[in-house]
Amino acid sequence: MRSDKSDESNGSNGAGGSHDDAAWLGIDLGTQGARAVVVTTRGHVLGSGSAPLTGRRTGVRHEQDPGDWWVAVRTATRAALSGVPARRLRALAVCSTSGTVLLTDPYGHPLTPGLMYDDGRAAPEAGEAGVPPSWGLPKALWMVRRRAGTVGRSPVRLAHQADTVTARLTGGPVATDSSHALKTGYDLERDTWPAEALALLGLPAALFPDVVRPGTRLGEVTGPASAETGIPAGTPVVAGMTDGCAAQIASGALHIGAWNSVLGTTLVLKGVAATPVRDPAGIVYNHRSPDGNWLPGGASSVGAGALRTAFPGADPARLDRLAARHEPSVALAYPLTSRGERFPFRAPQATAFVLGGGTSEGDRWAASLQGIGYAERLCLDYLHYLGAPVEGPLTFTGGAARSAYWNRLRTDILGRPSRIPEHTEPALGMAVLAAYGAGEADDLAGAARSMVRIRHTLDPDPSRTAAFMDPYARLVTELEHRSWLPKPVAAHALARLDT
């Protein structure tokens, strides 16, 4: 039987916990704003703050002013720390968007705008480097070439979005973390920059910063930075991770075999493995966890963004009630947010489709929700095909986790229990990492166990799971028929229908 259980095992009672409970600051520097949150060791949120960010978008261009990042962080941290005694704050960490880079001088002062992860001007360089345009490496190559050959003769350095904030906090440039460095070309397995390969691209070794593992102490907040941000002077600054990894930490999915499924505009799955998950197709890539484990994951192009396009101005709660009458829907949908799919298969030519079905609004909404659930199941089947451990706890985060109906639907389609945390923002993940980096816990999972609070757990209804398996099998077959999904992957997914 399906169940819906509350879990309040984490932490003590009371909004602020013990007055002696240490507190940790997490800062998330995103595309649309900066967010800061102060969390105690027992998982109580003492304060939060945010500030908006805007950028310049023209065609494929998307850049932001690094000075605006600092202004937004100052505003967010001052709001988050209002009323929090200085003695309680023990450390902080910063996360930012993966693949956003800029050039600085030797002192960490920005020389260029920040090229955001979705800036598309470096598409030709991405082809040369053999990586997606969203990575930082082709953007670095694009910026270096536009400095008319001065790099190598002048002291120019590459930096990531979070690096500019940690430099301002500590009073000078510091090492970057291996998580942000991954998409700039850093070799996580050898723990070094691949100097020879980068030199072939014309990128000198002096361009690249030193790299440390996330959770490493970088320095302390200076007096001037304290006066601007409200963060007590002397507070340790711990190396952070990308926002996607920060969200995984905030989900508490940190044991081997555990997975966090982030469903928002698109769908992202990130898990934990003892060794890197090898994917010859390059669809799944691996971050390195601060505790030495590996964090495989992939990003699909299905998601709630497709719902907003197909149902402009819709009331999701009303449509969820209508969708409950169509389980399963007679229609079969693959709701892509844009052309092309990245995970669980790579098909640049893929387009969204709906096959069959009625014309009612509820049935079409149901088909879209279920289609995303089927894609989510296929992602897990693909990970299993690659040999990734997938049998551990599954956590739902992202905007879609606010829908109780969708949580239950996904749980039943996947046929496995799921957990929904109380707070899932990346800034919380950075607060957890700060606690781990400062030695509050022996391992990262232990810090998360104390600080991440699970609001609900859901168990699947076996009869409903069985009802969704026929349309899932039809979708897998359709994707294979369109030559998007490789035959061996389709066969593996179909063979797992009874598991």
N, C-alpha and C positions, 0 to 999 in steps of 0.2 A: 504494500500500500504506500501511496505517496504521503509524505508527512512534511509539515512545515514547523520547524522547531527554532526557538530562540536560544541563543547561547550568550550568556552574560558572564562567562567564567573569567574573563580577563579583567583585572583591575579591581580596585576597591570601590565601594559605593561613594557617591558624591561627585558633583561636577568637576571639582578640582583635585580630588584625591588628597593624600596626606600633604600637609604644608611643608614637609621635609623631603617630599618626592622630587628627585632631580628632574630637570626639564631640558628639552633638546629642541633646537630650531632647525626646521627644514625650509629651504627656499627653492621654489620651482620657477624657472625663467622660461616661459613658453612663447608661443607665437603671438597670442592675443593679450598677454599680460603676465605680470609677476605675482606669485602667491607665496605667502609665508605662513607657517603654522608652528606653534609651540606646543609640544606634547610631553607629558610626563612619562617616566619609566613604566608606569602602570597603564598607560594608554589614554589618559585624560587630556583633552584638548584645552589648554589654558587660554589660548588666544590665536587669532588668525587675522590676516590682512591681505589686501590685493590692490593692484593698480593696473590700469589698462596700458596696452602697447599698440602702436600703429606702425605700419611700414609703408614702403613705396612699392606699388605693384603696377607694372606696365608690361603687358604681354607676358612673356615668360620670366620677366624680372621680378624678384621679390627680395628686398633688402631692408634692413633696419639700422637706425643710428645706435651704435654701442653706448653713447652717452645716455640715450633714453632707457637702456637696460638698467643703468645704475640709478637713475631717478626713480624708476618703478620699484626697484628693490628697496631703496631708502623708504619710500612711502609704505610699502607692504610690511617691512620689518618693524617700523615704528608703530604701526597699528597693531601688529601681532603681539608686540612686547608691552603694550600699554597695560599697566597694572600687574605685570609679572615681576616679582622681586629679582633683582640682578643676581643675587646669590644662588638662585635656583638654576640658572642657565649654565650648562656645562660644556656644550659644543654645538657646532652647526655644520651642515653640508649643503651643497648646491647642485641641482640638476638643471639641464637645459635641453633644447631640442637637438636630436641626433642629426649630424650632417651640416650644422650651421657653423661657418668658419669666417675668419677675418685675418688681416695682417696687422701686426703691431710693431712698435719699435722695441729695442732691448729692455725698456723699462715697463713694458706692458701697455703703453699708450696706443690706442687704435690709430691706424693709418688709413684704413679703408672702412666702408660700411660693412656690416655683417651680412654675408650672403646666406639667406635662409635656406633651410633644407630643401624647399620646393622651388628654389630659383633654378630655372631651366637653361640659363645661358651657357653652361658648361657641358651641354649634351655631346658635342664633338670630342671634348677631352675625356668624357666618360667612356666613349668608345675606345679611345686610345688606351685608357687605364684598365678597361675590361670590368668596370663596375657600374652600378646604376647612377644616373645623374643626381639622385638625391644624396649621394655620399659626399663627404667633405673633400675627398682627394681630387676629383676633377675640378671642383671649385678652387682649390688651392692652385692647381695648375693654371686655371683660367686667370686668376689674379696675378700670379707670378709673371705670366707672359705679358700682361698689360703694364708691367712696371719697366718695360723696355730694357730688360737685361740687367737691372740694377741689383736684383737679388743675387747674393753671393759676394758682391762687392760692398754692399751696404748692410748694416745689421738689422735685417728684417726678420721677424719671427711669425710663425703661424700660431693662431690661437683659436680656441673654441668659445662658444658663447659663455659658458660657465666660467672659463678662465679669466675673462675680463672682470667678473665680479669678485672672484677669489683674489685677484691681483689688487683690486681696490680695497678689499677688506684687510689684507695683510701688508699693504704698503709697497708691493713690488711683485714682479712676475714670479709665479710658482709653477711647479710641475703640473701637467695635465694628468687626468686619470685615464686608465686604459680603456674604459668604457666609451668615453667621448672620442678617444683616439682611434677606435676600431675602424670607423668609416673614413678616416683620413689615411688609412693604409697600415696601421700598426698591426704587427704580427703577434697575436695573443699567445700562440703556442710557444713561440721562441722568445717571447717577451722582449721584443726589440723592433725598431723601425727597420724595414727591409731596405737598407741603404743602397744596395746595388740596383734593385728594381726601381727605386725612386730616382736614382741618378740617371737611369735610362730615359726617364720622363723629363729630365732636365731640372729636377728638384734637388738642391744641395742639402746635405745633412744638417747644416747650420740653421736651416729654415725651421726644423722641427723641434718642439719642446721636449724636455725630459718627461718621462712617463712613470707614474706610480700606480699601484693597485688602489682601487676605491677603498675608502676607509682609512687611508694613510693620513697622518697629521701633516698639514701643509704649512701651518704657522698660526699666528694669533691676530685677532682683530686689533688694529692700532687705535690710538687715541683719536686721530682725525676721523677715521672711519666710524668709530663709536659715536662721535658727536653728530655725524650725519644720519646714521642708521638707528641709533638707540640701542645697538647691541653692546653689551658691556665690554670695555677694553680688556684684552687678555683672553677673551673667549677663544678656545681652539677652533680652527677651521680645518675640517676633514675633507679629503678628496671625495667628490660625489660620483654620479653616474648619469647616463642619459635619462630623459624623462620616462621612456618606456621601461627601463630597468627599475627606475624609482617607483613606478606604478606596480611593478611586480613585487617589490619589497613591501609596499603598502598593502598588498593583497595577502601577505603572509605565506605565499606559495614558494617556499624556499627549501623544502625537503626533496630529495631525489624522487622523481616520478610525479611531483606536484605540478599543476599547470594553472596559469591565470589566463582567462579568456576575457579580453577587453573588447567590448562591443559598444562602439560609438558610431561615428560617421562611417568608419570601416571596422573590420574585425582583425584583431591582433592576438596571437597566442604565444605565450612565453612560458617555458618550463625549466626544470632543473634536471641535469644529468651529471653523472660522475666523470664522463669523458665527452669530448665534442661529438655532436651528431653529424656524421658525414653525409653530405647531399651532393651527389655528382651534378645535379641540375642547378645547384646554387640557389635554390629557393629558400631553404632553411639556413640561417647563419647563427653563430654562437657568440654571445658575450661571455666574459669571465666574471664569475661571482667573486666578491671580496673574500669569501671563505675558501676559494680554490675550486669549487664546483663550476660547472658550465651551464649557461643559460641559453639553450636553443630556442629559436622562435621564428615566426614568419608573419607577414602581414597580407591579408586578403583585401580585395577591393569590393567585397560585398559588405553591406552594413546599413545602418539607419539612414545614411545619406540618400540611399535609393528610395527610401520611403518618403522623405521630404520632397524629392523630385516628382514621384508618382502621385503623391497625395498632398499637394500644396495647401497649407492652412488647416490641415486635418487635426482633429482632436483625438490623440492616440488612445486615451482612456475609453472613449466611446467606441472607437473601432476595435479595441481589444475585446470589448463585450460582444460585439458582433462576430468577431473572428472565432470566439469560443463555440459558435454553432457550426463551424466548418472544420472539423478535426477528424481526419485530414481533409484538406481542401481538394476539390476535384481538379483544380488547376495545379500546374507544376511551374515554379518560378526559380530563376537564378538572378537575384536582384543586385546587379553590379552598380556601383556608384558612378562609374565612368568606363570608357572603353578600355579593355585589357584586364587580365587577371594575373596575380603574382603568386598566389598561394591558395589552395594546395597544388596548383599546377601553374606553369607559365604559358600564357597565351595572349600575346599582345593584340591579337585580332578578336578576342572574345567580346561579346556584347550581351547586355541583359536580355532575357527572354521570359515569356510566359506562354505556356502551352496549355490549350484546353481551358476548361473551367467555365463557371457562370459569369454573369455580368454584374452581380451584386457587389456593392462596396465592401461588405464584410468578407465575402469570399476572396476578393482580390487582395485585401489586407492580410487575410489568413495565409494565402499562398506566399506572400512576401515574407511574413514572419517565419513560416515554416521553411521556406527556401533558404533563409539565412541560417536556420538551425541545421538544415541538411549540409550546407557548406561547412559549418562548424564541425559537424561529425566527420565529414570527409577530410578536413584538416587533421583531426586526431588520427584518422585511419592512415593518412599519409605519413604522419610522424611515426606511427607504429610500423609502417612499411620500411621506414629508414632505420628502424631498430631503436628508436627513442623510448625511454621508459614513460609510459602514459597512464599507468594504473593508479597513481596516487590521487590525492584530493584535487578537485577542480573548483576554482573560485571564479565567480562572475564579477566583473567590475566594468566601468564605463557607464555612459549615460543610460544604456538600455537596461542596466541592472536596477533602475528605479521602477521598472514595470514588473509588478508581481506576476502578471499573466505571462509575460514573455519569459521570465525566469523559470516558471513551472513548465512552459512549453519546451524550452530548450533542455531542461533536465529530462523530460520524458523522451524527447527525440534522441538525446545522447545516451539515455539508458544508464545514467550514472549519477550519484549524489553530487550536489553542488553546494557551495557556500557563498553567502553574500555578506561582505564586511560592512561595518558601520561607517567607516571612512576609507576612501580609496584613492585620495589625491596623491600625486607624486611628491608633494611637499612633505606629506606624512612619511613616505618612504625615505626621504632624506633625513628626517628626524630620527628614524630607526637606525639608519646608517651612521649618523653622528654618534648615537649611543654606542653602537658596536665599535666604531673607530676609537672612541674614548675609553674603551675597556669596560663598559658597563656590563657586557655579556661576553661569554667565552666564544660564542659563535653568532652569526647573523640571524640564523633561525631562532636562536634563543631570545635575542633582542626583539624580534618580531612577535614571538609568542607572547611576550609581556605587553607589547605596545599596540598590536593590531587586534581590534575587537570585532568578533564575528556577530553580525546581527541575526542572521537566519541560516539554517541549513535545510536543504530540500532533498527528499528521496524520490526516485522515479516511480511511476506507476507502471508495472510490467505490461499490463493490458494496453495502455496507451502507447508505450514504446513499440509493442508489436504492431499496432495499427499504423504507425508511421514508417515502418520498414519497407513496405511495398513502394510507396512514392519515393523513398530515399533510393531504393534500388533502381527505379525508373530514371531518376535524375542522374545517377552515376552512369547508367547505360547511355543516356542522352549526351552527357559530356564526352564520353568515349566516342560516340558516333560522330560528334562534331570535330573529332581529332584534337580536342583540347586536353583531355585527360589521357595520359599514357595507358595502354592496355594493361600492363602489369599492375599499375596502381589501382585501376578499376577492378581487376580480378581480386586483388588483396582486400579492397573495401567490401566487395560482395561476399567474400569468404568470411568476413568478420560480422556478418549480419546477426548471427546467433550468439555473439559474445557480449 
